[in-house]
Amino acid sequence: MVTSNSKSYFRIVEKSHRKYTAALKHARSKQSMMNLYWRHKKEHEYLLKKHLKEEMAGIIQLKKKFD
């Protein structure tokens, strides 16, 4: 199920990937590439955690209707 929150999440992830790809093209060393990767990974983990938390809140609200 794709909700407005999901669409927003996908837009943010897409923006993050564009920024990461552009930065990789300008990287001048292996170390700078790895630093970009680790920063990108951390951002992804944060976004996913936030997104899943929002989805769980929605599920909890729906569950309350059944109780």
C-alpha positions in Angstrom: 0.0 0.0 0.0 1.5 3.3 -1.1 0.4 6.2 1.1 1.3 9.9 1.0 4.0 9.2 3.6 5.4 6.5 1.4 5.5 8.8 -1.6 7.3 11.4 0.5 9.7 8.8 1.8 10.5 7.6 -1.7 11.0 11.2 -2.9 13.5 11.9 0.0 15.4 8.7 -0.7 15.6 9.5 -4.4 16.9 13.0 -3.6 19.5 11.4 -1.3 20.6 9.0 -4.0 21.0 11.8 -6.5 23.1 13.8 -4.1 25.2 10.8 -3.3 25.8 9.9 -7.0 26.7 13.5 -7.8 29.2 13.6 -4.9 30.8 10.3 -6.0 31.5 11.8 -9.4 33.5 14.5 -7.7 35.3 12.3 -5.2 39.1 12.5 -5.5 40.3 9.6 -3.4 39.2 6.1 -2.2 38.9 7.5 1.3 36.6 10.3 0.3 34.4 7.8 -1.6 34.2 5.6 1.5 33.4 8.7 3.7 30.6 9.5 1.3 29.3 5.9 1.4 29.2 5.8 5.2 27.5 9.2 5.4 24.9 8.0 2.8 24.4 4.8 4.7 23.8 6.6 7.9 21.3 8.9 6.3 19.5 5.9 4.7 19.2 4.1 8.1 17.8 7.3 9.7 15.2 7.8 7.0 14.1 4.1 7.0 13.8 4.1 10.8 11.8 7.3 10.7 9.6 5.9 7.9 8.9 2.7 9.7 8.1 4.5 12.9 5.5 6.6 11.1 4.0 3.4 9.5 3.8 1.7 12.9 2.0 4.7 14.3 -0.6 4.4 11.5 -1.0 0.7 12.2 -1.6 1.3 15.9 -4.3 3.8 15.0 -6.0 1.3 12.7 -5.8 -1.4 15.4 -7.6 0.9 17.9 -10.6 1.0 15.6 -10.9 -2.8 15.9 -10.6 -2.9 19.7 
